[in-house]
Structures are given as structure tokens and as C-alpha cells.
Amino acid sequence: MKRLVFALMITAGVANAQALTLNQIAVEPDLERRSRFAVEFAQAQVGIALSAYQEADAEAARAALAKIPEAVDISQASLTQTGKHARKKPKHFKRAEIETRKLLEDLKDAQRLLNFDERPDLDPIIKHVDGVNRELLLAIMQKKR
């Protein structure tokens, strides 16, 4: 059942990925929307990569996976550029933290679905997304100054 839900989510993500490119997201003037769009784009790339792996197109899958760290970095940088403190105004920071945590779970689920020799392709991406997620969480939870 979990795989069916994951497959449906991936299909929806593939449709959303066609709407905006990473370059279009990077020039979004509203920084908080840019952050949200970037994480959504990263989530869609998981679905695209998984579909490519299932079609035995490892090169296209790796290209989709390579966009995920860049998208997550755009999201984090956009929130930093707002000048807002994550502890005082956590709304968008918390949304990004939750979405990157979901992205981590999607990546781990996708990794379990891959062949054994393809699984290491996701390791550096999982590590990067985990690092960004931890930084967002620490920014929200930091002590008052």
C-alpha cells in the first residue's frame, strides 16, 4: 500500500516539475515563494529520477538527481536572504524544514526501490538534503540572543 501511495505521489510530482524550471524558480522575486517552489521542484525530481531508473535510463536519472541539491540550496538561501530570523518568524523556515524532511523520506523510499547497484547514486544527495534539513531545524530551535 505504501508503494502505491508513493507511486501516485511521484506521478503528481512529475506533472508539477514540468511547470517551472530551476532557472525560473531562481529568479522568483518573492523569496519565500522561491523557497517553496524550489523544494517542490526537488520533490518532483525524485519522481523523474525514479521513472528514469525504471526505464533503464540511468543518465537521465542522474541528471534529475543532480538538480535536487541545487534546488534545496536555493530554498535555504532564499530564506536566509529574507533577513528574517527563523526563531522569531518561523513560518516559512518550518515549512521548508518539514518539506525537506519529507524529501529525505522520499529519497530513502526511492533508494529502496532501486536495484542494488543504483542505490549509491542517492547517498550524496540524501546526505546533502539531510544537512540542509538539520541547518533549518537548528535555525528554528536556536536559543534567544
Sequence and secondary structure as in RCSB ss.txt:
>XXXX:A:sequence
MKRLVFALMITAGVANAQALTLNQIAVEPDLERRSRFAVEFAQAQVGIALSAYQEADAEAARAALAKIPEAVDIS
QASLTQTGKHARKKPKHFKRAEIETRKLLEDLKDAQRLLNFDERPDLDPIIKHVDGVNRELLLAIMQKKR
>XXXX:A:secstr
 HHHHHHHHHHHHHHHHTT  HHHHHT SSHHHHHHHHHHHHHHHHHHHHHHHHTT HHHHHHHHHHHHHHHHHH
HHHHHHT   TTTS HHHHHHHHHHHHHHHHHHHHHHHS TTTGGGGHHHHHHHHHHHHHHHHHHH    
